[in-house]
Amino acid sequence: MKIFYKTMLITLILIIVFVAIIFLYMQQPKFGQVPSGARLELIKKSPNYKDGKFVNFSHTPQIVEDASYASVLYDYFFKKIDRKSPLENIPTIKTDLQNLSRKEDVLVWFGHSSYFMQIDGKRMLVDPVFSGSVSPVPRTNKSFKGTDIYTVGDLPEIDYLFITHDHYDHLDYETIIKLKTKTKKVICGLGVGSHLEYWGYNPQNIIEKDWHDSISLDSGFTVYTTPARHFSGRSLQSSKTLWMSYVVQTPTMKIFIGGDSGYDTHYAAIGEKFGPIDLAILDNGQFDSTWRYIHHLPEEVLKAAKDLKTKRLFPVHNSKFDIANHSWDTPLIQITELNKEAHIPLITPMIGEAVLLKDDQQQFKQWWVGRK
């Protein structure tokens, strides 16, 4: 009996120590800060905030009903799946962003869901991640070889920084800290400003909105905040901040910034209200049938693009990190194959390659084909 009680005591002590270590570790600034005070009171007035959390229009479990978190974790870590990472460096191009003429209308992708856009003289940056990792745990979820050719130092001054939601692969603490002196305005969903203020951003430079709002920027520039079907969270608390998509209207173009989302009726509603869209940027990668409510399957990317009435489609959220049970090149392989029937002009640049936003005849190589 003494041995039993001694074992129980040791186990209890180990559990307490483990919990204390986790608690102390999560006090680091990179975990951000949940909304409180006046910000929380404003959030409570949102029709999309219920029972202490933001919610989607449709019922949206993070995994499908016939799966479990245990089965998802087991499949990811132990199931034998052909989930290859690239054996060689991802091919890239280094575009000189600092010396771009403001007259040039270009988009430069940094891999995954990070990209720079210069349109009608304004410079925009979306979900930048330059730290080489999308996990709060050191040495995990590291970027593929060759994909980290850009740093914050390569960027010019940014007029508008867009954050779609606060997951680590879209809101990168190390990058955001370095961008403070280069960023004029940040546009984000309700609650995300709490992280930014905690990290030293001036509240006057943060534009924090709900779905179905509009933001008048400079002459001819308007941002419409639109829904996505996803969730948020940087710690043990989920959906305390709002996930977003955006329609960016410039003097000459209309661009849809999709963020992360599962397929739903919101795309048809956005297409009906704002279409046709000149360019839709949609997540295509890190997908799995078990979490199809919160991330598109490739065929759903094309379906969403059609709903949006887009003239061109840029599939992102791929080619830099391994977060799902598929090979690194599967997203691009599948969507290009499926698009043989959909016939939507695809933008598939290499990381760093300049996409000419107003040249709808620009051609892109299938650079992922034949790579190990």
N, C-alpha and C positions, 0 to 999 in steps of 0.2 A: 504493500500500500504506500509506503514511504517513497518507493521508486516512482510510483504512478504520480503522486503529488509533486515530486521533484521534477519529473518530466513535464507535467502540466505547467509548473511555474516557469521553467526554462522556455517553454513554447510561448507562454504569455509574454514574457520579457522580450523574446525575439520579435514577436508581433508588434509590441509597443515600440521597440527600437526601429523596426522597419517603417511603421507608420510615421514616426517622428522624422526619420530621414526624408521620406517622401514629402512631408509637410514643409520641412525646412528647405528642401530643394525647390519646391514650388513657390517659394517667396522671392525667387529671382525676378528681376524686371521683365524678362522676356515672356513671362506668362501673362503679362498685361494686368488690367484691372477691370473688374465688372462694373457696370454703370451703377451710380448711386446719386443721392441728393436730387438736385433739380433735374439732372439728365434722366434719372430713373422716373421721376414724376411725369416728365414729358413722354417717355416711352410708354408709360401706363395708359396714356390717352390714345395710343395707336390701336386701330381696329384689328391689327395683325398680332397683337400681344394679348395672350390669354393665360391665366393661371400661372403667371410668373415667367412665361416664355413666349418668344415669337413662334408663330405657327404658319404653315403653308395653307394655301387655299384648299388643297385636297389632302386627304389623310396620307401621311408620308412617313411610314416607319423607315428607319435607317437601313434595315435589312428586310427582305421579303418574309411573309408570314410563315412559310414552311422551312425557314432556316433559323439558326441561333448564332449568337455571338461566339459561342464555343466552337461551333462547326466552321465558322468563317476563319477563326484564328487557327484552328487545326489545319484547314486547307492551305492557308497561307504559309505556315511554318513547316508542315510535315507532309502534306500530300504531294505525291510525285506528279508535278505538272511541268510541261515544257515551257518554263518561264525564263527564257534566256535574256541575259543582259548583254550589251554590245561588248565584244572582245577587243575591238579596236576603237580608237577615238572617233567620236561623232564628228563628221565633217562640218566645218564652220567657216564663216567669213567675217573679217573684222571691218566694219564700216566706221568711218571717222565721224562720229556723231557730233563732236565738238565743233567741227568746221562745216557742218551742213548749212547751206544757205537757207534762210527762212522761207524762201520762195519754193523750195522743194517740198513736195507732198509725198512723204514716205512712211512706211511702217518697218520697224526692225524688231524681229522676234528674238528673244533671249532663251528660248526653250520653255517647255511647260506652259504656263499661262502668263508669262511676263513679256511685255512688249512696249516699245517706244513708238509714238506716232507724232508726226509733224504734219499738220493740216492747216492750210490757209493762214500760215504764219504763227500758229500756236503749237506749243510742244506739250505732249501728254505722255504720261507713263502709267501703265496698268500693272498692278499686283507684282511689283519687282521683288525678285529673290536672287540675291547675289552671294549669299553666305556659303553655298555649296551643300546645304542640307535643308530638309523640310521636316525636321523632328527636333523637339526640345531635349532629346536624349543624345548626348555626344556620340559621334561615330556611327550613327544610324541614318538610314534614308539619305545617303549621300548621292550627289549628282553623278551622272555618267562621265567617264573620261572624255575630256576635250570640250565639255559644254560650258565650262566656266571661263570663257575668254573675255567677258565684260565685267567691269567693276563700276561702282558708283562714280569713280573718278573719270570714267569714259563718257559720262552723261553731261549734256549742257544743262543750263538752268531749266527747270520744269515749271510750266505754267499751271498745269493741273495734274495732280496725282490721284488716280482712281483706285480705290480699294473695293473689291467686290464682296469680300467677307473676311473673317479674322482667323481662318485656319492657317496653319504654319506654312503651307505651300502657296499662300497668297498674301499673307501679311508676315513678312520676315523681319524680326526685331533688329538684327544686325544691319540690314539694309536700310530700314526706315530711320534708324538713328543717324546713319551717315547722310541721309537725304535731307535732313532738317534745314541745312543752310542753302540747299539748292531748290527747294520747293516753295512756290508761292501760295498755292491753295491745294487742299486735300478734299476730295469728294468721297463720301462713304455713307454707309447705312446707319440707322439709329443705333447708338450704343458703341460703335467702333471708335468714336471720338474719345471715349474713356481711356482706351489704350494709348491713343496718340497724345493726349494731354499728360498722361502718366509718364510718357517717354519724352516730354519736354516740348511738344508742339504748342504753338500759340493758339488758343481757342478761337481767336478771330480769323485764323487761316483755315479752319476746319468747317466744311459745309456738310452737315449731317442730316440726312433726309429719310423719310418713310417711302414706301412704294407709292407710285402715282403722284409724285410731286414733280415740279419743274424748277430748274435753276437757270436764270438768265445770267450769262457770263458777259463776255465782251460782245460788241456789236456783231450780230449774225451767229452767235454761239449760244445754243441752249442745250441743256442736259435734261432729259426726261428719265426719272427713276422708275424702273419697271421691276416686276417680280422675277424671282427664280424659285425653283423647287429644290431646296437644299436644307442645310442647317448650319450652325456655327458653334464655336467654342474653342478655347485654348487651355482650359483646365478641366476639372471634374464637372464643371457646370456647363450645360449645353444650351444653346439657343437664347442666350441673354442679349445678343446683338443681332442685328438684321443683315441677312444676305441679300445681295442686290444683282440686278442687271441694269444696263443703261442704254438709252438711245441718245447718241451724241449728234446733234444737228449743227453742222458748221455752215458757213456761207455757201458752200458748194457740194457738201456730201452729207449723207446720213449713215452713221455706223452703229451697229448693235454690239455692245460689249456684254457677252453672255455670262461671264463668271462660271461657277459650277451650277449644274442643274440637272434634274431628271426631266424627262419629257412630260408635258402636261398641256392643258388648254391655254395656258398663258401665252404661248407662242402665237397661236392664231389670233388672240385678242390684240397682241402687240402689232402683229402684221396688219390687222384690220385698221388699227388706229394710226400707225406710223409708216406702213409700207407704201411703196416698195423701199427696201433697205438697199443701200449701195454695197455694203459689206457687212456680213454677219460673222462674228468671231465666237465660236461655240466649243465647249469642251468635248474632246474626243480622245479618250485615253483614261487609264486608271479605272476601267469599267469592269463590272462583273454582274452576272445575272442576279446575284443575291442582293446587290444594292442598286438595282436599276431604277428605283424610285428617286435616287439622289444624284445619279450620274447617267448620262445617256449611254446606250448601246450605239454602235456605229450607225445602224440603220435609223435610229431615232434622231441622230444628228442631221441626217438628210431630211427627215420628216419635219424637224423643227425649222430647218432652213427654208423649206417650201412654205411652211406656215407664215414665216416672217416675210415672204415675198422678196427674198434677197437676190441680188444680181450676182454676187460672188460670196463664196464661203471659205473661211479660214478655220480649219480644225486644229485646235490647240490642246493643252493639257497632256502633252505627250513628249517623248524623246529626251527627257532629262532625268527623271526619277523613276524608281521601281516601287510602286505603291499598290499594285494589283496583281492578280494571278494571270497575267498574260505577258508575252514577250515584248520587248521594248518597241519592236517594229510592227506589232499586230495592229494598232490603231490606224496607222497610215496605209498598211496593206489592205485592211478590210474596207476602209471608207473609199479608197480609190477603186476597188473592185466593185463595190455596191454602186458607186457613182456612174458606172458604165450604163446603168439604166436611168438614173436620176438626171444626168447631164447638167449638173450645176457646176459652173466654173469654179475650180478649186485653187486656192492659194496654198502652196506647200513649200515654202522656202526653207533653205538651210538656216540654222541658227546664225544670225548676224547679217543675212542677205537682205539687201534693200528691196522692199516691195514698193512698187510705184503705184500709189493709191488711185491715180487717175488714168492709169494705162490698163484697160481691161483686156489688152492683147498680150500682156507679159506672160511668158512661158516659164514653167518651173520644172527642174529635173526631178525624177523620182530617186532622190539621192540615197534613200534607205535600201534600195533594191541591191541584193548581192552582198550586203555587209554582214560580217560575222558578229 
